[in-house]
Structures are given as structure tokens and as C-alpha cells.
Amino acid sequence: MNMAYWIWYPGDWEVWLHEKISVQREMRGAIYPPFWRLDRHYSSVIYKYKYVIDQPEMIDIVADGTFAAFLDGRDNYRTNQGQLRLPAGEHELTITVYNRVNVPAIYVSGETVFSNDQWQVSCYDQNWHTVGNWKKEFNTSEKMPSLFRLPRKLEEPITVDRRSDSIFIDFGKEMFGYLQLEKVKGEGELTIYYGESVEEAEDKENCILVDKIAFSDDEESMMLEKSRAFRYVQIVPSEKIIEIGNVHLQYEYLPVENRSYFQSSDSLLNQIWETSLYTLHLNTREFFYDGIKRDRWVWSGDAYQSFLMDYYSFFDCDVVKRTLTALRGKDPVVMHINTILDYSLYWFIGIYDYYMYSGDLEFVKSQYDRMISLMDFCLARRNENSMMEGIENDWVFVDWADIDNRGEVSTIQILLCRSLQTMALVAELLEDEERKIFYENEAEMLKDKIMETFWDEEKGGLIHHRVNNQRNEKITKYPNIFALSFGYFTDLQKEKVKQQVMLNPQVQAIKTPYMRFFELAALCEVGEHSFVLDEISAYWGGMLKLGATTFWEEYDPQLSGKDHLKMYDMPYGKSLCHAWGASPIYLIGKYFLGVRPLSPGYHTFAVEPHLGGLKWFKGTIPIGQGEVEIHMNHEQIKVRTTSGAGILKYEKDGKPFEVTIPNDSTWLHVNLV
């Protein structure tokens, strides 16, 4: 049966789309491109497919670009016609395509010969690869990959204030899309000021997003060309514009399905859950964005957290794969991803997490060569102690905080160790025994060196860094957070770190929702669910009390008024809709509802629920194609699932128990009293 779909050089469509969206950031009309290399698709590629047919067959060829098709390498068969008669027998069909602007993709349709993942492609470098595709999306000849657009729907404002000199509009919550103006009468210019806050939309001098639109005819209606993120809009007409009709929004979105559910005895926590979902959805687009107003870029550290939140909400694997592919880009590797040393390491860890949650070995295989070349780059930048430190133009980030990241930062070594473990696991999956052994040995040696170099028994944790072989004795939470999460401590060390570092008010506090994601997850790993629940309520609840409809890039409860909007030396520099602000999705899904895979693709999984101070909760978490539903109060736990081999873990009378969960959607009841 003919099941044709568009095919291209693997990764090129994602790279092309990434370049396209990465240059859409603006500040007051000025372009603000990323400060890292943007890779491009190959403009000239060649496809080949070997076929065997008993009788001649007609095929239709559609290409995005100029093409030529020929058989068995013989130019006397070469044609650029859209229809080609294939002779019977065993032959090799070859199609060359050139397109400088868009990805040179093809769609071939015949009764038995058609474009699918059995084709190979080369960029003329003497290497052949299995083609790339998004067959669920691009499966008709008309649905050309270069025509990809996210869907839109009409949204109306909740208030329109027609002032003497402007129109001030409130859409009720954070939005993303294209402003649409109806029935503009007169000639002249409209200046449009967008704001995530009232203050920003009203501040004509400092508002970040501004559009100027010229009108020349009465009764003109139009949709603006550029997408914007905002809640509030101020439209200021010139004197010759005498009337503006209705103002709408063409809301643009990725049509993902929310497959999760959560309700509890705490109404504030329920609101935090819903607001987190909306925040994540707004930033889940062609790729996972960091924030929809200011950067609109794909950052590896931000995306890593979005992947994990996605597994506990939408479970949309396609956007994860698109983002991982776009972030990695093309060889040769000449800089770290986003220029940030730690962001290269998050990319590795994200690959294996994706495999554990999805079970998608084919995607992991498709990334293996790129994993090897990026790891070679990382390992070549180690110092004489076999540790990574920032050199040349590397940015060692860790977090937005007042910390010294010179020299050998312990957090970086832990992320490198985990990345090496990831490489060993993937090498084993692909039966690359030589590399598996190499990566295992490197990871084990580094792990030993980390504990030997940075562990401080008296302080009860890992120190922050060492410079020129001299230890700085400052303890920070960062390395201890990751060592806890990755299981690098003994039970005795865990308890020390918990008491002397994680719960110690004398240790530098975490400021950003970005690192709070990791901090609160690590605290759940050591059983501090009640503490984490209080922190979620105070921190994310604090933003809601200030009127947030999405969660922010950063929140400091000590600030007040317009100071909450400041960041990066700009009065409205802070993103008020930032993907990493949605971390309660992950915390609630993994540590309160307690769902996690034990083997790839949730073939086996654990449910280990914790009330954490709640009276009751109920929720649903996607597990691959199925789902697991959990109800819990102080008296009982109820669990049911539609697939996989699940284990319910719980405590009763201070003793641990495990019970197998039926996978036929029948409820498992466990009494706790």
C-alpha cells in the first residue's frame, strides 16, 4: 500500500526551522539574533532507492526545489519531469534536489515505489544516511515541509478602554499570536505597544515590543505580520486615524493534548498546577522556547527542564525530538551548545531521559554520531586533571546567581560524569562495546575524582570549585543538588547533605525557578515532600498573588511594585512567561503522584505517591500510549493503569511495601490504616 511522505536529509528540516524562528526576537523593532552559530540545511542533496518490481510502474515526483531523476547512474535516463515510468526489474532510482532557501525535500508516489524511510540521502560527502521525516505531519504531496505553520484561533479581549489618545486592551491572560485590526478609518500611522504587564504596555519609552503600522485607505482591516507575546496592548493612532474598530488576536499554538490531570485538597496548589500547564503550553511551539516575549530562543538548559515537564503533561515526543535535533545542529562542533558549557552536558542527559520515557530507540540511534562528536569536543577541553573548565569563549552558567564559576566547578564535573554515563548506556544500546567500556571507565574515574576533590566531611557536602588546584571552601547547593538527584552519595552522605546543605539557611539560597526545579526535586529524593509543598505554595503562590497568569523567569518576594518587572538592567527585561517557571508539573507528577519509568518506554514503572501534607489528591499521568491514575488520602491509595507492568510502592506503619498494579484498568485498593 502506498504510504508516501516527504523525506529530507536527516535533521535538516529541524535545523532550517530553528534558523527561521531564532531570528524573530526583536527589541523595539531592532532584530536581536542569537549570539551563537546558526546552522543551515544542505542546499544540494541526492537521494537513492533500490527497488524490485515485476512490471513497469508510473511514479509522481514532487520536490521542494529543482530536481533531476535518473536510473542506475545513467544520465540518458535523467529527467526533471514530475512523472517517471520505472522499468521492471531491479534498479536504483536516484533523485538530486537543489534548494538554497528551503530544505530540498521530495515526495514520491507510486503503487509500490514511494518515499519513506527506506530511502537514503547524501550531501555529496560520500556518506549515505537514512532520510529524515515527520510522516505524521507531512504525508500528502500538497503538505510541503516548507509550508509548515502552527494553527491559529480567534481570541477576543476581555476589556477595551477607548481613551482620549489611545486604546488600551486587556486579553485577560498572557497570549501569543498576531494582532488583528478591523475597520481602521483614515490615513496615518498606528503605534502599538505590547506588555506582559500594564506598566510595560503604558510605558512608551521602555516597552520592549513595539509595532508601527501605516494605513492609507478607509475601512482597512489587517492582521499584523509579526507574532507577539503580551497580555496588554496600547494602540496609539496618529491624528489622521479617526476610528479603529474591533481588535482581535489570532492566537497561535502547538495543538498538543494535555494528557495529565491533578486535583487536591489545596486549591492554591491546584491553581499552580493549571497555571504551570498554561505556561508550558505557551512555550511549547515549533520547539521548546525559553520565554515567548523576550528571547524566543531554544536554550538547552531551559529545554532540558521542558522535556521533563512534557513527560508529565502532554507527552508530545515530536517537539522533544525537534528540539534536541535543532539544539545539536551540525558538525563540526566548534563551540558549546548556546556557547554554554553546562548546556552541552544537559543535551546528553536529555537524550537518555527521552529514551527512558519514550522507549524510542530509533531516535537515539539517529543521534549517536552527533553524540560522539560533541562528547569528543567536550573531552578535548578537559584540563590536566581530566576536568572541564571554561576556556576561551565558554560561558559557565550554572545559574543566575552571585557565584564564582572559575576553574573546576564541581557542578560541571557532575554533569560531565552523568553525560559520560549516558554515552556508555547509549553505546551499549547500539552494541558499540569499545566505546561503552571507554565511557564507563571515564565516568567511574571522574566520579571518584569528584568525591576525592570536592567532598568536605566536616561541612557535609561538596564544595563549589577549585582554582589552580586550590580548593575554595565555599559550599553551595548546586553540586549537592545534582549528586543527590543522580544517586552519587552514600546513605550517610545523603543525610549529611540534607541537613547541613539543603536545609541549612546559612548556605546561599537558590533564587531562580530554573534551579529551584532541581533543588526541589533533590529534596523530594530525600523525602522532604512536606517542605517542598510549602516552598511551591510560597514561591509559585507568591506570583499568583501578584496577579500572574503565567509563571516568571525569576521571582523575589522581597521586591515590590515595578521592581518585579526588572531584569538585565531593563525595566521590563524579565520574562513573565518562562518555561522553567512551570516546574511544579514535574515535581507534582514525579514526586507527589509518584510516577516514574523503571525501564524504557514505561514497560515497567513505579508509582510511589506522597501526600506531603495534603489531605487528598487524585491525578492522571501519561505513560507512553497509556496512562496511570492515582487517588490518595490518609486512609487509602487507589491506582489503575491501562498498560505496562507497574509497581505501587508505599509505607504502612513505618514499613515499606510493594504491590503489582493490574494493567487492565481495574482499581488496585490499598488501605493505609
Secondary structure, DSSP 4 states (H G I P E B T S, - for coil): ------BBSTTHHHHHHHHHHHT--EETTEE---SSPPP---SEEEEEEEEEESS-EEEEEEESSEEEEEETTEEEEEE--SEEEEPSEEEEEEEEEE-SSS---EEEE-SS---STT-EEE-SSS--EEPB--TTT--STTS-GGG----EEEE--SEEEE-SS-EEEEEEEEEEEEEEEEEEEESEEEEEEEESSHHHHH-TTT-S-EEEEEE-STTEEEE-SS-EEEEEEEEEE-TTEEE---EEEEEE--------EEEES-HHHHHHHHHHHHHHHHHBSSSB-SBTTTT----HHHHHHHHHHHHTTT--HHHHHHHHHHHH--SSP-S-GGGBHHHHHHHHHHHHHHHHHH--HHHHHHHHHHHHHHHHHHHHTB-TTS-B---TT-B--S-SSS----SEEHHHHHHHHHHHHHHHHHHHHTT-HHHHHHHHHHHHHHHHHHHHHHEETTTTEEEEEEETTEEEEEE-HHHHHHHHHTT-S-HHHHHHHIIIIIT-TTSPPP-SHHHHHHHHHHHHHTT-HHHHHHHHHHHHHHHHHTT-SS--S---TT--GGGGG-BTTBTT-S-SSBGGGGTHHHHIIIIIS-EEESSGGGSEEEE----TT-SEEEEEEEETTEEEEEEEESSEEEEEESSSEEEEEEEETTEEEEEEEPSSSPPEEEE--
